[in-house]
Amino acid sequence: MRLSKLAIMTLRGSKEIKQRLIDELQVSDKTLYRWIADNDDSLTKAAALKVIREITGLDDSQILEETADHAA
């Protein structure tokens, strides 16, 4: 799984979400920015998804998409 384009664009545009993710995941801002740029699997951790859901109001079907190697 990885974040959808909508979720990535939302993260990039929101200082509030980025700061909450830094706090919740206990990572540096550089790490978070790298994860966003790479659409890293770490952004699909339960804690990250909870923050994204709470702040954006998006549901999992809008936040997540399957990667090609996991698609059915």
C-alpha positions as CSV (number, residue, x, y, z in Angstrom):
1,M,0.0,0.0,0.0
2,R,1.0,3.6,-0.5
3,L,-0.7,7.0,-0.3
4,S,-2.9,8.2,-3.1
5,K,-2.0,11.2,-5.2
6,L,-4.8,13.1,-3.4
7,A,-3.3,12.2,0.0
8,I,0.3,13.2,-1.0
9,M,-0.9,16.5,-2.4
10,T,-2.8,17.2,0.8
11,L,0.2,16.4,2.9
12,R,2.4,18.7,0.8
13,G,0.0,21.6,1.2
14,S,-0.6,21.3,4.9
15,K,1.9,22.5,7.6
16,E,-0.5,21.2,10.3
17,I,-0.5,17.7,9.0
18,K,3.2,17.6,8.5
19,Q,3.8,18.9,12.0
20,R,1.4,16.4,13.6
21,L,3.1,13.5,11.6
22,I,6.5,14.7,12.8
23,D,5.2,14.7,16.4
24,E,3.3,11.4,16.2
25,L,5.9,9.4,14.3
26,Q,8.8,11.0,16.2
27,V,10.8,11.7,13.0
28,S,12.7,14.8,11.8
29,D,11.2,17.1,9.3
30,K,13.8,16.0,6.8
31,T,12.7,12.4,7.2
32,L,9.1,13.3,6.8
33,Y,9.8,15.4,3.7
34,R,11.8,12.5,2.2
35,W,9.0,10.0,3.0
36,I,6.5,12.3,1.3
37,A,8.7,12.8,-1.8
38,D,9.2,9.0,-2.1
39,N,5.6,8.1,-1.0
40,D,7.3,5.8,1.5
41,D,5.4,2.9,3.1
42,S,6.1,4.5,6.5
43,L,3.3,6.9,5.8
44,T,0.8,4.0,5.8
45,K,1.5,3.2,9.5
46,A,-1.6,3.3,11.7
47,A,-0.4,6.4,13.5
48,A,0.2,8.3,10.3
49,L,-3.2,7.3,8.8
50,K,-5.0,8.3,12.0
51,V,-3.5,11.8,11.7
52,I,-4.3,12.1,8.0
53,R,-7.9,10.9,8.6
54,E,-8.5,13.3,11.6
55,I,-7.2,16.4,9.9
56,T,-8.4,15.9,6.3
57,G,-11.6,14.0,6.9
58,L,-10.6,11.6,4.1
59,D,-11.4,7.9,4.5
60,D,-9.0,5.0,3.7
61,S,-10.3,4.6,0.2
62,Q,-9.3,8.2,-0.6
63,I,-6.0,8.0,1.3
64,L,-4.6,4.6,0.2
65,E,-4.0,2.9,-3.1
66,E,-2.5,-0.5,-3.8
67,T,0.9,-0.7,-5.3
68,A,1.5,-2.6,-8.6
69,D,3.3,-5.5,-6.8
70,H,0.3,-5.9,-4.4
71,A,-2.5,-5.5,-6.8
72,A,-4.8,-8.4,-7.4
